[in-house]
Amino acid sequence: MGNFRGWEILVIVGLVILLFGAKKLPDMARSLGKSARILKSEAKAMKKDGESDDAAAAAPADQSAQPVAPRTIQAAPGDVSSSRPVAEPNRTAQG
């Protein structure tokens, strides 16, 4: 921005207003702010997860610790095909 003069910035702002319209600019700025907040919170969460993983790896394994249950993915309501257990054989009509 050091190479731009005042009138050049005004021309760019004027072109942006002409392209997008004055009504769309506040919505665009609002959505850009929301996106920046989401990105910032996700970056913090990833950093926190990385720090907790490092701390867990550095700590010695405790025999009295409870085992962590595996994560499960639940089927969507009404999704009959994926609601069966994985080990159940797929029954088809023989004929």
ABEGO torsion letter per residue (X at the ends): XAABBAAAAAAAAAAAAAAAEAAAAAAAAAAAAAAAAAAAAAAAAAAAAAAAAAAAAABBBBAABBBBBBBBBBBBBGBAAAABBAABBBBBBBX
